[in-house]
């Protein structure tokens, strides 16, 4: 196990790129002492830490045609675009069982990042028992507008990407002097101001911090990009990310597009493998 942090950006279905990178890490038995997952990154972190190679990809594509898995019907009937019962109960407990015991053997620390919608602050939830802490993963991946708020310890949470899209700085604060960052946005990407914020303001009238964070998200995200680049230039961070923009949408229904992006992630990780080893062993 390397004494280093692993930081996993979200990005909806674009996160299948991360699943490819993580499966390469599993093939090479690369483990990190701390892992931070945001949204889709938190979801794919789960299968990586239980060492279930291929599981993240399979559960991303195998149920796309399943009624209510990811649909307007699910959103209208349950309040969640991605059906909570299917994603966090039926799949991990029955359809594609999660290896809870294997996760307990992981010797490092795992965190999912969620946003407290009252304070607007990120919460870095420690995941100690995947069965008991699954709501912390769900909170991290609960997109605004298409997900219900998730209550944990009496507080309400939504997607971690709202407040901390790429928690490299938190990993540094936690003492990780080396970090590997897996991003889903391509090289050269710069986040632009969000448009159509009116529905966000109306939906979260009781929680104005959600609107404020969404309105300022491009500023915070681009600041994070500058911090990542500075860390990379100083030899403290190793970044794996797509070289070009793909055509996979945040909510993607085409399994072949997802397969291509997954393979891209795997191949990109393989291509920089020797450089990654030099970074981790230096």
N, C-alpha and C positions, 0 to 999 in steps of 0.2 A: 504494500500500500504506500503510495506516495503522500508525503506530508505537504499537501497542496489543496487548493480549493478548485472545485469544478462549478462553473456558473452557467446555467442553462436558460437562455432567453425563451419567451413564449412566442406566439405568432399563429395561434389557431392551427389549422391543418398544415401550415407551412412547417410546423414543428416536426413533421415526419423526416425532415432533413436531420434534425437532432437525433431521432431514433436510429438513423443510419450510422451516424458518428458513434453513438453509444454501443451499437452492436459491434462495430470494429473494436472499440475498447474492450468489450467482453471477449472477443476472439483473441486479443493480445493480453488478456488478464491485467488490464490497467485499472487500478482502483485509486480513489482519492480519499483523504481523511475528512474532507468536508464537501458536501454537495448542496447547492442552492438551486432550486427549481422554481420557475415562474410560469404559471398558467400551463400551457401545453408542455413546457419544460418540466414542470412538477409532475405531470402525468407520465411522461416518458422516463423520468427519473425512477419511478416505482419499479418498472420492469428491469431497469439496469441494476438496481440495488438488490433485486431478488435473483439476478443473473439468469433471467429467462430470455435468452437470445431470440429475437424475432417476434416476441410477444407484442411489443409496442407497435410494430408495423401491422401485425395481424389484426389486432383489435381496432386499428385505425381504418382498415379497409374491409374487413369481413362482414361488418354489420351496416354498411352504408345503405343497403336496400331494405333493412329491417324496419318494419312499421314502427314509427314513433322513436326510433333511435336518435335520429337527428333530422327534425322535420318541423314544418309549421304546425302540423298536428300536435306534436309534442309541446311546442311553445304555447299553443292555445289551450291545451288540456292541462298542462302541468305548470306552466310558467317558465319552463326551461327548454331552450332549443335542443340541447343534448339531454335526453331523458335521464334523470338522476337515478332512478331505480335500475335501469339497464346498465348505465355506466359504472355505478359504484356498488352494485349488489349482484345483479344477475350475471354480468360478465366475470367479475373477479371471483365470485363464489361458485358459479355453476358452468357457464359457457366456456370460459378459458381461465381456469382456476389460478389465482395468484398464489405464489409460494410464500406464504406468510412466515414460515419457519426459516426459510433461506434469508429473508430480509432481516430477521432477528440476529443472524450470524454476522451481519455487516458491522465492522468494528469502528467505523467512522461516525460522523454526524450528518444527518440529512435535515434540510430545511425546505419548507414550502413558503412562498411569499404571498401574502394576501394584503388587501387594503381595508383598513378600518374606515367605514364610510361616514362615521361621525367625526373623527379627528382628521381624516385624510392621510394618516400616517401608515407606512408599511409595517406589517407584522411578520416577523421571521419565525414561523412556527417550527419547533423541533419535532421531527417525526421519529418517535421511539417505537411505536407498534402500529404497523400499517392498518391492521384491522380496527384498532381503536381510534386511530388518527385520520381515517379516510376523509372525514369532513374538512380537514385542513387542506387536503389535496383538492377537494371539491371547491372550497372557498377560493383557492388560488386560481382556479380555472373558470370561475363564474363571471362570464362576460357581462358588462353592463347592458341594459336594455333587453337582453335575451336570456337572462338568468335571474332566479330569485336570490335575494340576499341570504347569506348563510350565517346562522347564529352559532357562535362558539363562546362559551363562558359568558353568556349574556350580552355579547357584543356582535355587531353585524359587519359582515365582510363581503367584498367582491374581489374580482381579479387583481392579482398582485401587480400586473403590468401597468395599472393605473398610477401607482405611486412609485414603483421601483422596477422598471422593465428589465434591467440587467444589473443585478445586485453585486457587482464586483467590489464596489466601495465597502459594502457590508462585510464581504469576505476578508478584505484587507483589515478592516476594523477588528474583526474576530481573530486576527493574528496570522492569517495565511499570507506568507510573503511571496509565494508563487501561486498563480492562478491560471487555469485553462478556461477560456470563455468560448462557448458554442453559441453562435448567433444565427438567427434565421433570416435576417435582412442582409442583402448582398453588399459587397464591397462598393463604397461610394454612396450608399444610401444616406439620405438626410430626411428626417421626418418633417413634414409640412404641417402648418396649423390645421386642426380638424375643422371640417365644414359641417353644417347641419347640426349644430349643438343645441338648437331649440328643444328637440325632443328629450335630450339628456336633462336639460334644466327642468322641464315639466315633470319628467318621471321621478326625479330626485329632489323635489322641492323641499322635502324634510331633511335632506342631506346635501346641502349646498357644496360641501367639499368635493363631492363627486364631479359636479360641473366644473368647479375651479381646477381640479386636477386634469380633467379632459381638455379644458381650454388651454392649459399651460403644458400639456404633455409633450408637445414638440420641443419646447424649450428645455425641459428636463432631460428628455431623451437625447437630444443633440449634445447637451453637456456631458451626459454619460459616455457618448461616443468619443468625445475629446479626452475624457479621463482614461478610457480604455486604450486609446492610441498612445497616450503618455506612458501608461504602464507598459505597453508593448515595446515602445522605444527604449524604455529603461531596462528591458529584459525581465520584467516582473510578471508579464502576462503573455500567454500564448493564445492566439485567436484562430478559431476555425469557423469559416462562414462561406456562404455561396459566393462564387466569383461574379455571377451575373444574376439578374432578376429572372425568376421563372414565371410560369403562368398558373401556378397553384394558388387558389384563392384561400382566404382565411377559413371559409366553409367550402370545402371541395368535395364533390361527389364522384369524380372520375378516378377510379382506382389505378388506372395506368399512369396518370399524371403523378399520383402519389408514389407509385412504385419507382418512377424515374427520379423523383426528388430524394427518396430514401436512398437509392443507389448512389446518387450524387454525394450525399452526406458520407456514405461509407467510403466511396472512392476518394473523396477529399481528405478524409482522415488517414486513409492508407498512404496517400501521396506525401503527407507531411509527417509520417510516422517517425522517421529517423530524427528529424528536427525536433519533434515533440519529446523523444527520449533524451536528446541532448539538453533540452530545456529542463526537464524534470530531474535529470541526474546532475545538473551543473551545481 
